[in-house]
Each structure stands twice: as C-alpha cells, then as structure tokens.
Amino acid sequence: MTTQLRRQPPSLTSFAVRNGGVFPSERVRRIIDGRDIAAHGSFEMPVWGDAFKRTREGLSEATAAARIDAIVRYLDSIQERATF
C-alpha cells in the first residue's frame, strides 16, 4: 500500500527517537487536531478536530479534545525507547 504514496509516511513509533528521546505530545496533539496548523497537507487529509465534531453525535469541543488526547496517549505508548 505504501508503494502507491508519493512520500513514505514516517513511522508512528519513532517520534520520540526523532525528537531526542522525548515524545513531542503537544506538537503531535496540534498536528492531529489540525485546526491551528497552517499547512495541514492535502485536502484528503482530514482536520480531525473538525471531523470529530461533525460526527453523527455532534461531539462537544471537550469530547473531541478527549478523543485527540486518547490518540496522543496511544502514540506515546508505542514509541521506540532507547535502551541503555
């Protein structure tokens, strides 16, 4: 599937490695939310902050933020960690 993409997507498990061993949770949160990022990619990439609010349930801002926070926590939990 990734052979059909123009650019190889980054590994979701190496954010911390690429950031000096620290998971950039606030940066990742802002990217996932997407509403305050000027260049969020192509129109095919959803702005999840808006997408979560447009669900059938019509989520509140707090509930949309909670969903994004859950994604950020998950991504933090799968990070490759340096072993010493």
Beta strands, then each sheet from edge to edge (+ up, - down):
end
